[in-house]
C-alpha cells in the first residue's frame, strides 16, 4: 500500500506541476501537501497511522494539487457544474474547505486517542471539531497575510471570486466537514485503531 500511495502522490504532483495556470498559486497550494508528506516520511516508522488516515491524507493532497494546477476558481469540471446549476462562481474551493474540516478531523481524533489526551467520547468529539475550526480560521488568516504581502498576485490563491461571505462560508464548510467525519467515520476509525493494537 505504501508504494501505491507514493506512486499516486508523485504522479499527481508531477501532473499538477506541468504548466499550471499560475506558478505562484501552484506553489502556495501545493506547499501544505509537500509539508504533510515530509512529516509522514519522518514519522512513518515511529508513529504509523491507520490505513484510513493515509487514504484521507492522500485525497486531501490531490484536492490541493488540482486546485494548484488550475487555481480554485478555474477547475474545468466545476465550471461545467456551475453552468449546469446556474451558479455564479466556480465552487471547487468549497470542496477544498469541506475537506479541510473532514480530513484534519480524523488526524486530530487519532492523535488525541493515541495520546489519551481527553476523557470520554463527548470531549473527544468536541475537541476534534474545535481543532478543525481553529485550523480553518488559521488558514483564513494565512490567506489574508499572503494577500496583504503580495497584493494582486494572491487573488488566485484567495479564490473569493467576488463573494463577500467567502471567508465565513469556508469556515462553515470546514465545520460541516469535521462534523460529518466524526459522524460517519468514528466507528470505522476505532476498528482500525484496534486492529493496529493502538490505544483506544
N, CA, C and O of each residue as an XYZ file, in Angstrom:
800
protein
N       0.820     -1.208      0.000
C       0.000      0.000      0.000
C       0.857      1.262      0.000
O       0.506      2.263     -0.625
N       1.984      1.205      0.708
C       2.855      2.380      0.783
C       3.381      2.766     -0.605
O       3.429      3.946     -0.953
N       3.774      1.759     -1.392
C       4.299      2.040     -2.728
C       3.221      2.668     -3.606
O       3.485      3.634     -4.323
N       2.000      2.118     -3.549
C       0.891      2.676     -4.327
C       0.608      4.115     -3.903
O       0.323      4.971     -4.740
N       0.689      4.374     -2.600
C       0.468      5.730     -2.080
C       1.507      6.689     -2.670
O       1.169      7.772     -3.148
N       2.762      6.277     -2.627
C       3.849      7.135     -3.123
C       3.714      7.371     -4.623
O       3.908      8.490     -5.099
N       3.383      6.318     -5.364
C       3.223      6.449     -6.821
C       2.086      7.417     -7.146
O       2.229      8.285     -8.007
N       0.961      7.262     -6.457
C      -0.197      8.126     -6.708
C       0.124      9.575     -6.376
O      -0.190     10.481     -7.148
N       0.747      9.789     -5.228
C       1.110     11.156     -4.831
C       2.070     11.776     -5.842
O       1.879     12.915     -6.269
N       3.095     11.028     -6.221
C       4.106     11.558     -7.146
C       3.503     11.877     -8.509
O       3.801     12.918     -9.095
N       2.657     10.983     -9.011
C       2.017     11.210    -10.305
C       1.144     12.458    -10.270
O       1.166     13.265    -11.200
N       0.366     12.617     -9.183
C      -0.493     13.795     -9.057
C       0.335     15.069     -8.945
O      -0.023     16.099     -9.516
N       1.437     15.001     -8.213
C       2.298     16.168     -8.053
C       2.932     16.573     -9.380
O       2.958     17.755     -9.724
N       3.438     15.596    -10.122
C       4.059     15.900    -11.417
C       3.046     16.483    -12.386
O       3.331     17.463    -13.073
N       1.840     15.869    -12.443
C       0.793     16.418    -13.310
C       0.482     17.855    -12.926
O       0.367     18.728    -13.787
N       0.346     18.091    -11.633
C      -0.005     19.420    -11.140
C       1.051     20.461    -11.491
O       0.731     21.621    -11.754
N       2.313     20.035    -11.490
C       3.423     20.973    -11.712
C       3.641     21.315    -13.178
O       4.347     22.277    -13.482
N       3.054     20.555    -14.091
C       3.252     20.798    -15.525
C       2.311     21.898    -15.999
O       1.093     21.720    -16.011
N       2.875     23.024    -16.387
C       2.128     24.169    -16.916
C       0.908     24.563    -16.077
O      -0.207     24.613    -16.596
N       1.108     24.840    -14.800
C      -0.042     25.288    -14.000
C      -0.528     26.649    -14.475
O       0.202     27.389    -15.134
N      -1.754     26.964    -14.134
C      -2.351     28.239    -14.549
C      -1.534     29.422    -14.037
O      -1.318     30.395    -14.758
N      -1.085     29.331    -12.795
C      -0.303     30.403    -12.191
C       0.736     29.768    -11.274
O       0.385     29.074    -10.320
N       2.009     30.003    -11.561
C       3.080     29.332    -10.831
C       3.080     29.671     -9.345
O       3.306     28.799     -8.505
N       2.828     30.930     -9.023
C       2.827     31.357     -7.622
C       1.679     30.686     -6.861
O       1.857     30.217     -5.737
N       0.510     30.649     -7.485
C      -0.640     29.992     -6.846
C      -0.372     28.508     -6.668
O      -0.695     27.938     -5.625
N       0.215     27.880     -7.674
C       0.539     26.455     -7.575
C       1.425     26.196     -6.359
O       1.188     25.264     -5.590
N       2.437     27.026     -6.197
C       3.357     26.860     -5.077
C       2.621     26.991     -3.741
O       2.797     26.164     -2.846
N       1.806     28.025     -3.615
C       1.088     28.253     -2.366
C       0.146     27.097     -2.027
O       0.017     26.711     -0.865
N      -0.506     26.552     -3.047
C      -1.484     25.489     -2.799
C      -0.825     24.139     -2.523
O      -1.357     23.335     -1.757
N       0.321     23.887     -3.136
C       0.956     22.573     -3.032
C       1.875     22.462     -1.812
O       2.143     21.356     -1.344
N       2.354     23.577     -1.301
C       3.259     23.547     -0.143
C       2.691     22.747      1.036
O       3.426     21.952      1.622
N       1.402     22.923      1.413
C       0.899     22.107      2.533
C       0.984     20.607      2.273
O       1.253     19.834      3.193
N       0.758     20.191      1.037
C       0.860     18.763      0.705
C       2.300     18.277      0.846
O       2.540     17.179      1.349
N       3.254     19.088      0.404
C       4.662     18.699      0.498
C       5.116     18.636      1.959
O       5.859     17.736      2.349
N       4.662     19.599      2.753
C       4.994     19.593      4.187
C       4.388     18.356      4.848
O       5.035     17.691      5.657
N       3.137     18.057      4.492
C       2.476     16.889      5.061
C       3.200     15.598      4.746
O       3.340     14.735      5.613
N       3.663     15.457      3.507
C       4.380     14.245      3.110
C       5.719     14.148      3.834
O       6.145     13.060      4.221
N       6.368     15.271      4.011
C       7.635     15.273      4.750
C       7.417     14.803      6.191
O       8.211     14.026      6.722
N       6.347     15.276      6.815
C       6.027     14.858      8.192
C       5.718     13.364      8.231
O       6.182     12.658      9.127
N       4.932     12.877      7.259
C       4.618     11.448      7.202
C       5.881     10.607      7.039
O       6.026      9.561      7.673
N       6.785     11.070      6.192
C       8.020     10.324      5.951
C       8.866     10.235      7.220
O       9.468      9.198      7.498
N       8.910     11.316      7.982
C       9.727     11.347      9.189
C       9.121     10.538     10.338
O       9.843     10.081     11.225
N       7.813     10.365     10.323
C       7.139      9.719     11.453
C       6.588      8.334     11.128
O       6.027      7.681     12.007
N       6.734      7.872      9.890
C       6.057      6.640      9.460
C       6.467      5.400     10.254
O       5.640      4.515     10.471
N       7.718      5.318     10.688
C       8.177      4.139     11.428
C       7.821      4.213     12.907
O       7.358      3.231     13.487
N       8.035      5.370     13.514
C       7.786      5.502     14.946
C       6.315      5.781     15.267
O       5.839      5.487     16.364
N       5.606      6.352     14.295
C       4.217      6.744     14.553
C       3.358      6.447     13.326
O       2.833      7.372     12.705
N       3.209      5.172     12.968
C       2.388      4.833     11.795
C       0.918      5.156     12.050
O       0.409      4.977     13.156
N       0.257      5.630     11.015
C      -1.146      5.990     11.126
C      -2.026      4.844     10.637
O      -1.539      3.878     10.050
N      -3.313      4.965     10.885
C      -4.247      3.965     10.385
C      -4.331      4.060      8.863
O      -4.120      5.135      8.302
N      -4.638      2.948      8.185
C      -4.781      2.980      6.720
C      -5.790      4.024      6.246
O      -5.572      4.696      5.238
N      -6.892      4.155      6.979
C      -7.886      5.159      6.612
C      -7.275      6.546      6.529
O      -7.552      7.307      5.601
N      -6.439      6.865      7.510
C      -5.870      8.196      7.577
C      -4.917      8.454      6.418
O      -4.885      9.559      5.876
N      -4.143      7.448      6.036
C      -3.255      7.627      4.883
C      -4.048      7.892      3.608
O      -3.647      8.721      2.791
N      -5.163      7.198      3.433
C      -6.001      7.419      2.244
C      -6.612      8.817      2.272
O      -6.644      9.501      1.249
N      -7.092      9.240      3.424
C      -7.672     10.573      3.546
C      -6.638     11.664      3.280
O      -6.931     12.651      2.605
N      -5.443     11.487      3.806
C      -4.391     12.487      3.591
C      -4.022     12.567      2.115
O      -3.830     13.661      1.584
N      -3.921     11.424      1.451
C      -3.633     11.422      0.015
C      -4.737     12.136     -0.759
O      -4.458     12.907     -1.678
N      -5.979     11.880     -0.390
C      -7.109     12.545     -1.043
C      -7.019     14.056     -0.887
O      -7.251     14.801     -1.839
N      -6.682     14.500      0.311
C      -6.552     15.933      0.555
C      -5.417     16.534     -0.272
O      -5.547     17.630     -0.817
N      -4.314     15.813     -0.360
C      -3.183     16.286     -1.167
C      -3.587     16.449     -2.633
O      -3.205     17.425     -3.279
N      -4.353     15.502     -3.152
C      -4.785     15.581     -4.554
C      -5.721     16.770     -4.762
O      -5.631     17.462     -5.776
N      -6.617     17.007     -3.806
C      -7.501     18.178     -3.891
C      -6.668     19.456     -3.969
O      -6.968     20.346     -4.765
N      -5.627     19.548     -3.147
C      -4.746     20.724     -3.170
C      -4.010     20.847     -4.501
O      -3.866     21.948     -5.032
N      -3.548     19.727     -5.037
C      -2.797     19.761     -6.289
C      -3.669     20.155     -7.477
O      -3.220     20.887     -8.360
N      -4.898     19.681     -7.503
C      -5.826     20.088     -8.571
C      -6.096     21.583     -8.480
O      -6.078     22.291     -9.488
N      -6.348     22.058     -7.254
C      -6.555     23.487     -7.065
C      -5.330     24.307     -7.435
O      -5.451     25.408     -7.971
N      -4.160     23.774     -7.150
C      -2.929     24.466     -7.504
C      -2.701     24.516     -9.005
O      -2.212     25.517     -9.531
N      -3.054     23.439     -9.696
C      -2.826     23.380    -11.150
C      -3.727     24.357    -11.911
O      -3.261     25.100    -12.774
N      -5.003     24.345    -11.586
C      -5.955     25.175    -12.328
C      -6.231     26.521    -11.670
O      -6.717     27.433    -12.340
N      -5.940     26.674    -10.395
C      -6.440     27.652     -9.433
C      -7.852     27.218     -9.051
O      -8.572     26.621     -9.852
N      -8.227     27.522     -7.836
C      -9.514     27.052     -7.312
C     -10.701     27.664     -8.048
O     -11.796     27.101     -8.028
N     -10.501     28.796     -8.690
C     -11.606     29.471     -9.382
C     -11.795     28.978    -10.813
O     -12.742     29.386    -11.486
N     -10.898     28.098    -11.288
C     -10.952     27.735    -12.709
C     -10.829     26.237    -12.965
O     -10.369     25.842    -14.036
N     -11.222     25.402    -12.025
C     -11.202     23.957    -12.256
C     -12.284     23.629    -13.282
O     -13.462     23.882    -13.029
N     -11.906     23.065    -14.443
C     -12.859     22.892    -15.558
C     -14.129     22.134    -15.204
O     -15.217     22.552    -15.599
N     -14.021     21.031    -14.470
C     -15.206     20.257    -14.117
C     -16.214     21.110    -13.361
O     -17.418     20.993    -13.586
N     -15.734     21.960    -12.474
C     -16.641     22.785    -11.679
C     -17.157     23.986    -12.454
O     -18.176     24.567    -12.080
N     -16.472     24.372    -13.531
C     -17.062     25.341    -14.464
C     -18.300     24.729    -15.109
O     -19.332     25.387    -15.237
N     -18.191     23.467    -15.515
C     -19.324     22.772    -16.142
C     -20.468     22.590    -15.149
O     -21.636     22.765    -15.496
N     -20.123     22.238    -13.917
C     -21.154     22.085    -12.888
C     -21.843     23.414    -12.619
O     -23.059     23.456    -12.431
N     -21.074     24.504    -12.600
C     -21.654     25.837    -12.387
C     -22.638     26.188    -13.492
O     -23.709     26.736    -13.228
N     -22.274     25.871    -14.733
C     -23.185     26.123    -15.852
C     -24.453     25.292    -15.719
O     -25.555     25.780    -15.972
N     -24.293     24.038    -15.322
C     -25.432     23.131    -15.196
C     -26.434     23.623    -14.153
O     -27.644     23.560    -14.371
N     -25.924     24.114    -13.017
C     -26.797     24.529    -11.924
C     -27.047     26.038    -11.887
O     -27.788     26.528    -11.034
N     -26.434     26.764    -12.805
C     -26.645     28.209    -12.848
C     -25.952     28.964    -11.744
O     -26.402     30.043    -11.358
N     -24.851     28.414    -11.218
C     -24.105     29.096    -10.173
C     -23.334     30.272    -10.767
O     -22.994     30.272    -11.950
N     -23.069     31.256     -9.943
C     -22.350     32.444    -10.394
C     -20.836     32.313    -10.254
O     -20.091     33.181    -10.710
N     -20.379     31.229     -9.624
C     -18.951     31.071     -9.377
C     -18.561     29.601     -9.472
O     -19.412     28.713     -9.417
N     -17.267     29.363     -9.615
C     -16.709     28.007     -9.589
C     -16.529     27.622     -8.121
O     -15.803     28.297     -7.390
N     -17.179     26.551     -7.685
C     -17.208     26.201     -6.258
C     -16.222     25.101     -5.869
O     -16.413     24.439     -4.849
N     -15.187     24.898     -6.655
C     -14.202     23.875     -6.275
C     -13.531     24.214     -4.945
O     -13.180     23.319     -4.176
N     -13.355     25.506     -4.680
C     -12.735     25.892     -3.407
C     -13.551     25.420     -2.213
O     -13.002     25.159     -1.142
N     -14.873     25.309     -2.399
C     -15.715     24.844     -1.299
C     -15.483     23.362     -1.019
O     -15.595     22.922      0.125
N     -15.161     22.592     -2.052
C     -14.769     21.196     -1.848
C     -13.503     21.149     -0.995
O     -13.386     20.338     -0.076
N     -12.567     22.027     -1.315
C     -11.320     22.086     -0.551
C     -11.548     22.418      0.913
O     -10.897     21.845      1.787
N     -12.462     23.336      1.191
C     -12.699     23.722      2.578
C     -13.529     22.685      3.321
O     -13.379     22.532      4.533
N     -14.397     21.973      2.620
C     -15.094     20.848      3.253
C     -14.067     19.787      3.663
O     -14.132     19.236      4.762
N     -13.123     19.513      2.764
C     -12.050     18.557      3.070
C     -11.156     19.071      4.183
O     -10.592     18.283      4.942
N     -11.022     20.381      4.287
C     -10.178     20.974      5.328
C     -10.741     20.741      6.725
O     -10.020     20.853      7.717
N     -12.024     20.416      6.800
C     -12.596     20.003      8.081
C     -12.653     18.494      8.202
O     -12.346     17.942      9.259
N     -13.045     17.821      7.127
C     -13.270     16.381      7.136
C     -11.998     15.590      7.451
O     -12.018     14.687      8.287
N     -10.910     15.925      6.792
C      -9.690     15.127      6.917
C      -8.883     15.484      8.166
O      -8.463     14.570      8.875
N      -8.642     16.759      8.476
C      -7.967     17.059      9.742
C      -8.728     16.562     10.968
O      -8.120     16.323     12.011
N     -10.047     16.403     10.861
C     -10.810     15.869     11.996
C     -10.311     14.479     12.369
O     -10.157     14.166     13.550
N     -10.061     13.650     11.369
C      -9.588     12.300     11.647
C      -8.139     12.297     12.127
O      -7.753     11.462     12.945
N      -7.345     13.227     11.620
C      -5.965     13.340     12.101
C      -5.962     13.732     13.576
O      -5.282     13.111     14.393
N      -6.733     14.773     13.908
C      -6.807     15.228     15.305
C      -7.368     14.130     16.200
O      -6.887     13.921     17.314
N      -8.380     13.435     15.710
C      -9.013     12.379     16.502
C      -8.011     11.265     16.822
O      -7.934     10.787     17.954
N      -7.252     10.866     15.809
C      -6.298      9.778     16.029
C      -5.205     10.180     17.011
O      -4.842      9.404     17.895
N      -4.693     11.369     16.860
C      -3.631     11.829     17.762
C      -4.140     11.918     19.198
O      -3.450     11.506     20.130
N      -5.342     12.454     19.376
C      -5.874     12.596     20.728
C      -6.180     11.248     21.368
O      -5.945     11.066     22.563
N      -6.697     10.307     20.595
C      -6.968      8.972     21.136
C      -5.669      8.295     21.547
O      -5.572      7.739     22.641
N      -4.681      8.340     20.678
C      -3.428      7.649     20.952
C      -2.643      8.301     22.084
O      -1.883      7.630     22.783
N      -2.824      9.596     22.265
C      -2.145     10.311     23.353
C      -2.953     10.278     24.650
O      -2.507     10.758     25.692
N      -4.156      9.697     24.559
C      -5.045      9.664     25.722
C      -5.229     11.080     26.279
O      -5.147     11.310     27.485
N      -5.480     12.019     25.359
C      -5.497     13.436     25.710
C      -6.801     13.896     26.346
O      -6.822     14.893     27.068
N      -7.897     13.174     26.082
C      -9.189     13.579     26.643
C      -9.913     12.351     27.197
O      -9.666     11.222     26.773
N     -10.794     12.592     28.136
C     -11.593     11.518     28.726
C     -13.018     11.576     28.184
O     -13.692     12.600     28.292
N     -13.467     10.470     27.601
C     -14.853     10.400     27.137
C     -15.010     10.801     25.688
O     -14.292     11.664     25.182
N     -15.967     10.157     25.024
C     -16.197     10.412     23.608
C     -16.774     11.788     23.337
O     -16.478     12.387     22.303
N     -17.591     12.301     24.244
C     -18.160     13.628     24.027
C     -17.056     14.688     23.962
O     -17.073     15.562     23.096
N     -16.085     14.596     24.900
C     -14.963     15.544     24.880
C     -14.094     15.330     23.646
O     -13.608     16.292     23.051
N     -13.900     14.087     23.267
C     -13.110     13.787     22.065
C     -13.735     14.446     20.845
O     -13.041     15.085     20.055
N     -15.040     14.291     20.692
C     -15.737     14.885     19.548
C     -15.666     16.407     19.585
O     -15.442     17.051     18.560
N     -15.859     16.975     20.773
C     -15.810     18.430     20.907
C     -14.447     18.980     20.519
O     -14.358     19.937     19.750
N     -13.388     18.382     21.044
C     -12.049     18.884     20.752
C     -11.631     18.619     19.307
O     -10.889     19.405     18.719
N     -12.100     17.527     18.744
C     -11.817     17.250     17.336
C     -12.411     18.332     16.448
O     -11.733     18.876     15.575
N     -13.674     18.639     16.678
C     -14.351     19.658     15.869
C     -13.765     21.037     16.143
O     -13.606     21.838     15.222
N     -13.444     21.320     17.401
C     -12.859     22.622     17.755
C     -11.503     22.808     17.081
O     -11.177     23.901     16.617
N     -10.709     21.724     17.030
C      -9.418     21.813     16.354
C      -9.607     22.199     14.890
O      -8.881     23.043     14.365
N     -10.579     21.581     14.241
C     -10.803     21.859     12.816
C     -11.247     23.289     12.583
O     -10.843     23.913     11.602
N     -12.076     23.816     13.476
C     -12.480     25.215     13.357
C     -11.287     26.145     13.541
O     -11.136     27.127     12.814
N     -10.448     25.831     14.511
C      -9.250     26.648     14.741
C      -8.307     26.577     13.549
O      -7.731     27.586     13.141
N      -8.153     25.375     12.992
C      -7.280     25.194     11.832
C      -7.808     25.973     10.633
O      -7.037     26.600      9.906
N      -9.129     25.931     10.429
C      -9.739     26.666      9.326
C      -9.551     28.170      9.498
O      -9.243     28.875      8.537
N      -9.738     28.662     10.727
C      -9.538     30.086     10.989
C      -8.088     30.496     10.745
O      -7.823     31.560     10.186
N      -7.147     29.640     11.170
C      -5.731     29.924     10.930
C      -5.437     30.009      9.433
O      -4.696     30.885      8.987
N      -6.021     29.096      8.663
C      -5.796     29.106      7.216
C      -6.329     30.396      6.589
O      -5.700     30.965      5.698
N      -7.493     30.852      7.061
C      -8.041     32.107      6.540
C      -7.132     33.282      6.899
O      -6.982     34.209      6.103
N      -6.527     33.255      8.085
C      -5.578     34.308      8.455
C      -4.340     34.262      7.556
O      -3.821     35.300      7.145
N      -3.874     33.049      7.258
C      -2.719     32.909      6.369
C      -3.049     33.475      4.990
O      -2.234     34.179      4.395
N      -4.252     33.166      4.481
C      -4.665     33.720      3.188
C      -4.651     35.249      3.220
O      -4.213     35.892      2.266
N      -5.133     35.822      4.320
C      -5.157     37.278      4.466
C      -3.737     37.841      4.467
O      -3.454     38.829      3.790
N      -2.834     37.196      5.242
C      -1.452     37.673      5.298
C      -0.775     37.592      3.928
O      -0.056     38.508      3.530
N      -1.007     36.505      3.222
C      -0.418     36.357      1.882
C      -0.941     37.455      0.963
O      -0.168     38.059      0.218
N      -2.248     37.720      1.009
C      -2.833     38.761      0.174
C      -2.252     40.133      0.516
O      -1.973     40.937     -0.373
N      -2.074     40.391      1.812
C      -1.531     41.682      2.233
C      -0.081     41.852      1.791
O       0.340     42.957      1.450
N       0.675     40.771      1.796
C       2.094     40.848      1.445
C       2.335     40.868     -0.059
O       3.293     41.481     -0.529
N       1.463     40.194     -0.816
C       1.732     40.034     -2.252
C       0.798     40.821     -3.151
O       1.028     40.898     -4.358
N      -0.247     41.405     -2.594
C      -1.158     42.226     -3.386
C      -1.962     41.407     -4.379
O      -2.479     40.344     -4.036
N      -2.069     41.885     -5.586
C      -2.921     41.271     -6.597
C      -2.483     39.864     -6.971
O      -3.303     39.069     -7.432
N      -1.223     39.543     -6.784
C      -0.729     38.225     -7.168
C      -1.331     37.107     -6.332
O      -1.216     35.934     -6.687
N      -1.976     37.464     -5.214
C      -2.593     36.451     -4.359
C      -4.061     36.222     -4.679
O      -4.699     35.391     -4.032
N      -4.621     36.932     -5.659
C      -6.047     36.825     -5.956
C      -6.457     35.394     -6.280
O      -7.494     34.925     -5.810
N      -5.647     34.691     -7.085
C      -5.989     33.310     -7.442
C      -5.892     32.392     -6.225
O      -6.640     31.421     -6.116
N      -4.980     32.697     -5.321
C      -4.841     31.903     -4.095
C      -6.053     32.090     -3.189
O      -6.537     31.126     -2.595
N      -6.545     33.317     -3.081
C      -7.708     33.591     -2.251
C      -8.963     32.947     -2.828
O      -9.755     32.359     -2.091
N      -9.146     33.051     -4.120
C     -10.266     32.398     -4.794
C     -11.635     32.900     -4.366
O     -12.605     32.145     -4.427
N     -11.742     34.161     -3.930
C     -13.033     34.661     -3.444
C     -14.044     34.851     -4.568
O     -15.247     34.713     -4.348
N     -13.573     35.164     -5.754
C     -14.424     35.351     -6.937
C     -15.536     36.370     -6.676
O     -16.647     36.234     -7.190
N     -15.229     37.384     -5.880
C     -16.190     38.443     -5.623
C     -17.254     38.121     -4.585
O     -18.166     38.918     -4.365
N     -17.148     36.963     -3.947
C     -18.153     36.546     -2.960
C     -17.790     37.138     -1.606
O     -16.760     36.778     -1.036
N     -18.621     38.046     -1.075
C     -18.246     38.780      0.141
C     -18.244     37.906      1.384
O     -17.586     38.243      2.368
N     -18.967     36.788      1.362
C     -19.019     35.912      2.524
C     -18.116     34.691      2.341
O     -18.350     33.648      2.951
N     -17.104     34.817      1.518
C     -16.248     33.670      1.202
C     -15.562     33.113      2.448
O     -15.563     31.901      2.666
N     -14.980     33.981      3.258
C     -14.265     33.524      4.460
C     -15.198     32.797      5.419
O     -14.867     31.731      5.938
N     -16.363     33.382      5.647
C     -17.305     32.769      6.584
C     -17.824     31.428      6.061
O     -17.951     30.467      6.820
N     -18.123     31.370      4.763
C     -18.625     30.111      4.197
C     -17.542     29.041      4.185
O     -17.834     27.855      4.334
N     -16.301     29.456      4.009
C     -15.191     28.499      4.064
C     -15.112     27.842      5.444
O     -14.949     26.627      5.551
N     -15.229     28.651      6.493
C     -15.150     28.104      7.852
C     -16.378     27.264      8.185
O     -16.276     26.269      8.903
N     -17.536     27.661      7.665
C     -18.741     26.852      7.873
C     -18.581     25.479      7.237
O     -18.949     24.469      7.835
N     -18.033     25.439      6.028
C     -17.845     24.153      5.348
C     -16.828     23.281      6.081
O     -16.983     22.061      6.133
N     -15.797     23.894      6.644
C     -14.840     23.126      7.446
C     -15.537     22.532      8.673
O     -15.274     21.390      9.048
N     -16.424     23.312      9.293
C     -17.194     22.814     10.434
C     -18.085     21.643     10.020
O     -18.148     20.628     10.713
N     -18.771     21.790      8.888
C     -19.629     20.715      8.395
C     -18.800     19.468      8.089
O     -19.197     18.351      8.421
N     -17.644     19.672      7.454
C     -16.773     18.547      7.136
C     -16.311     17.809      8.379
O     -16.288     16.578      8.402
N     -15.942     18.556      9.413
C     -15.489     17.933     10.661
C     -16.616     17.142     11.314
O     -16.405     16.023     11.782
N     -17.808     17.720     11.348
C     -18.951     17.020     11.944
C     -19.287     15.751     11.164
O     -19.582     14.714     11.759
N     -19.242     15.830      9.835
C     -19.515     14.650      9.009
C     -18.491     13.552      9.249
O     -18.842     12.375      9.325
N     -17.234     13.934      9.366
C     -16.179     12.942      9.599
C     -16.402     12.216     10.921
O     -16.299     10.991     10.990
N     -16.705     12.972     11.959
C     -16.940     12.371     13.282
C     -18.146     11.437     13.233
O     -18.109     10.343     13.798
N     -19.211     11.862     12.561
C     -20.433     11.054     12.487
C     -20.260      9.803     11.633
O     -20.742      8.729     11.992
N     -19.576      9.942     10.509
C     -19.526      8.855      9.526
C     -18.355      7.895      9.703
O     -18.458      6.721      9.348
N     -17.247      8.383     10.247
C     -16.021      7.581     10.223
C     -15.545      7.088     11.587
O     -14.630      6.267     11.649
N     -16.132      7.558     12.669
C     -15.594      7.250     14.001
C     -15.530      5.747     14.287
O     -14.510      5.258     14.774
N     -16.589      5.022     13.996
C     -16.597      3.580     14.287
C     -15.573      2.832     13.440
O     -14.856      1.966     13.940
N     -15.510      3.167     12.175
C     -14.520      2.551     11.280
C     -13.111      2.870     11.773
O     -12.233      2.008     11.795
N     -12.918      4.120     12.163
C     -11.623      4.552     12.677
C     -11.257      3.778     13.939
O     -10.116      3.340     14.091
N     -12.216      3.608     14.840
C     -11.968      2.849     16.069
C     -11.546      1.413     15.767
O     -10.636      0.881     16.402
N     -12.208      0.791     14.800
C     -11.857     -0.592     14.442
C     -10.435     -0.676     13.903
O      -9.707     -1.619     14.211
N     -10.041      0.298     13.106
C      -8.676      0.278     12.568
C      -7.643      0.489     13.672
O      -6.582     -0.135     13.661
N      -7.949      1.358     14.610
C      -7.043      1.547     15.743
C      -6.896      0.261     16.544
O      -5.794     -0.086     16.970
N      -7.995     -0.442     16.748
C      -7.949     -1.708     17.481
C      -7.150     -2.766     16.727
O      -6.386     -3.521     17.328
N      -7.330     -2.817     15.399
C      -6.595     -3.796     14.591
C      -5.097     -3.535     14.628
O      -4.305     -4.468     14.502
N      -4.702     -2.287     14.798
C      -3.286     -1.931     14.881
C      -2.764     -2.003     16.314
O      -1.608     -1.675     16.582
N      -3.638     -2.441     17.240
C      -3.280     -2.543     18.662
C      -2.843     -1.203     19.231
O      -1.924     -1.123     20.046
N      -3.522     -0.152     18.782
C      -3.239      1.173     19.304
C      -4.261      1.496     20.385
O      -5.358      0.937     20.394
N      -3.909      2.381     21.280
C      -4.771      2.693     22.419
C      -6.089      3.299     21.955
O      -6.109      4.212     21.130
N      -7.185      2.782     22.491
C      -8.498      3.341     22.177
C      -9.402      3.189     23.394
O     -10.564      3.594     23.355
